[in-house]
Amino acid sequence: MKKFEGQALSWGLTDGVVELALHREPCNEIGLLTLEELERFAAALEKVKSEAHALIIYSSLKCGFSAGADLKELFRISQEMDRDEAVKGVRNYLERIHRVMNAIDASPLTTIAAVHGVTFGGGFELALVCDLIIADKMARFCFPELRLGLIPGFGGIPRLKRDLGNAIVRDLLLTGRSFNATKAQQVGLVSQMVAEGELLKVARATALQLKKFDQRTAMAAKEFIKPIPYEELRREIEIFCELFAQPAVEAGLRKFSESSEAQPYLP
């Protein structure tokens, strides 16, 4: 993995820093194409871990970091199957995305999510696997899944619980409200907040700072302060699949898919 240019994302390794850029229009929705390319990235990341010390994940799109799962694709595919087959398909998809998320979470590299604009749902969950979240002042974080009768399914709840107090977790999950970057920094979700246009510059400067430290020591510290909640992650998949089989979810996904709004995921 020295360089890869995909349809949904691209990555490269320079001076010990791996940079993963998301660039799938309209707002980096995570569907089957993105998942396939993330799987390729996770496999490649394992091969270069001895050559790198940091990973930066960011979006090259103006809209934001990611709007989350590709719900329109999910609805379309589910309509082509009976309910049992659709649930099996969703379970397989979640297990695949969890393997990718867990691989990034457990990486020996220090990982940085550099986020701006929309950081919702599955995009928020992708940011949460990283060790540090750096946000520009216009970033917004949200779990809108309850509007569809679902819960976050990419590992967001266990990882948010790992990082923040339960009051904040319940607020984000149960209200569906979004947090701006200022609020996110106040509650400890974001480690640095920067001006618009400075995000990647600050992320790269932070990655350069990390190069000064022994990687084995950094990894030992990471394992100590950032355990991966595997059991809760597995339970999250079970709950998501149980909910996905309910008629309310089909109705919610249909309404979302048929929406004529330019950005129906916005609160």
N, C-alpha and C positions, 0 to 999 in steps of 0.2 A: 504494500500500500504506500506508494509514494504520491500518487495522484489518481483521482477518479472523477469523471464528469458524468453524472446521471441525469435523468429527467426530473427527479424530485429533489435531489441533493447532490452535493459535490464535496470532496474532501482532499486534503493534501497534508504533507508533513514537511515542515521547514524549521530548521534550527531547534529541533526537539519539541516543537509544538504542532499538534495535529489540529487542523481547523476543519470543522464540518459546517457547511453552509446549506441552509434549507432554501429552496427556490421554486416550489411548486405553486403555481397560480391556482385559485385566487389568493389563498392565505395559508399555504402550507398545511392543508388538511391531510391527515394521516390515514391513507387508504392502503389498498393492497400494493400499489406501486411503491409508495413510500416505505411500506413495511419491508418489501423485498430488498430495497436499496439499503435500508437500515440494517437488515440481516447481513448483507455483504459488508457493510461498514464494521459491524461488530466482529465479524470473522477476521477482517483485515486489521482491526485494532489490536487483536490478540497477537498478531504476528510482529507488530512494530513496538510493542510496549517496552522493549529494551532500548529502543532508539529515541524514545520521547519521554518527557516529564510532565506535559500538560496537554489538555484537550479543551478547545473552545468550540461551543455550539452556538450558532447565530443564524439569523435570517437575513437574506439579501433583498427581501421584499419590503416595500414601504408600509404595507398594512400592519405588519407586526411579526411576532415570533411564530405563532401558529394558532389557528382557530380550533385545533383539536381533531378528533376523529372525523373521517369523511362520512357523515351521517347519510347523505344522499346515496352514496354507494352502498352503504350498509342496508338501507331500506330497499334499494333496487334488487340487491342480491337476495335478501330475505323473502321478497315477494315471488321469487322464482322457485321457492322450496316450500314444503309443508313446514309446520311449526317445529316439529322435532328435528328435522334436517337443518332448519335455520339456527336453532339453538346449538346444535353440534358444530355448525360452521362458525358461529360466534365464539364458541369455546376454543376452537382451534386457533382462530385469529388472536384471541386474548392470550393464549398460551405462547404464541409466537412473539407477540409484542412484549410480553413479560420477560421472555428470555433475552430479548434485546435490551430492555430497560435494566434488567439485573446485571447484564454484562457491563454496561456503562457504569452502573452504580458500584460494582465491585472492581472496576479497573484500577490498576496500581497507579495510574496517572492522576494528577489533581485535575478535576474537571470543572469547567466554568461555563455556565449558561449566560450568554449575553443577550438580554431580551429587550424588546421595545414593542410598543403598541399592543395589539391583541395577543394575550398569552392565556388562552382559555382551554378548559377541558384537557384533552390529551396533550396539547402543547404545554400547558401548565405542568402536567405530569412528567413530560420530558425534561422540563427545567428542574423539577424536583429531584431527579436522579443525580444531578450534578452537585459537586461539593460546595460551589459558590454560585450565587445568582447575582449578576451585575445588571442593573436595569437603567434605561434612560428615563427621564422624568415623565414621559408620556405612556409608559407601560401600564397595562391593566391586567389584573389576575382574576380569574373567575372559574367556578365549577357550575356550569348551567345545567348539568345532567338531570337534576330532579324535575326540570320542566318537561322532560320527556319520559318521566317515570323510571329513570335509571339512576345509578350511582356512577361515579368515576370508575373506569375499568382498567386503566393502564398502570395501576399501583399508586394512585394519588393519595388515597386516604391513609394507608399505613405510612407512607413517606411523610405526609404532612403531619401526622401524629408524632412521628419520630423527631420532627424539627420544631414544632410549635406547640403551644398550650392548647388544651382541648376547647377552650372558649373560642379561640380563633378558628379552629378546625370546624366546629359546629356552625359558626357564622358563615364561613365560606360554603360549606356543604349544604346546609339546610335553608339558607335564604336565597342562594343563587346570585347574591350581590357581588359586584366586582370591587376589588381593592385597587387603588391607584398606587404608584410607586412610593409615594411618601408614606402611606399607611403600611405598605408592605415592608418598608425599611423599619418603621417604628415597631412592628411586631416581631422583627427578626427574620423575616423571610428573605429579604434582600440585604446583601452585605455592603454593596456600594450603589449609590444613585448618581447618575451623571447627566450632563446636559445633552440635548439632542445633537446628534452628529459626532459625539465623543465616545460612543459605546465600544466600538471595536478597538479603538486606540487604547482605552483604559483596560480592556480585557487582555490585549496583547502585552501591555506594560505589566499587568499582574502576572501573566504567564512568565514573563522574563524574570520577575522577582522570584518566582518559584524555582527557577533554575539554580539558584544559589544553595538550595538545600539538598541534602542526601536523600535520594528517592526512597531508599529502604526505610529511613526514619519517617518520611512523610507518609508512606503506606502504613506503617505500624500505627501512627497517630490516627490516620483515617479509619482503620479497622476498629480502633478503640472507641472513637467518638461517633462513628456512623455505621452501626450494625444494620444489616439488611433484614427486614422483618418478613422472612420467607413464609412463615405459617399464615400471617395475616394477609399476605399477598395472594396465597392460594385461596383463602376464604373469600377474598374480594371477587375472584373469578366466579366462585360458586354463587354468590349473592347476585352478581350481575346477570348470570345465565338464568337464575330463577326469575328475576324481574323481567328479563327479555322475553320470556314466554307469555307474559301477561298482555291482554288485549289493549290496555292503556298505552303500552309502549308502541305498538303498531300504529295506533291513532296519533300519538305524538310525533313519531317519525314521518308519518304521512303528511301531517300538517307542516312540519319543517321542510320536507322535500318539495312540497307544492307551493311554498312561500315564494312570492315574487319580489321580496325585499332583496336588496343587493347584498346585505350582510345579516341574514336572519338569525345569526348566532349572537348578535350583540344584545346586551340587556337593555 
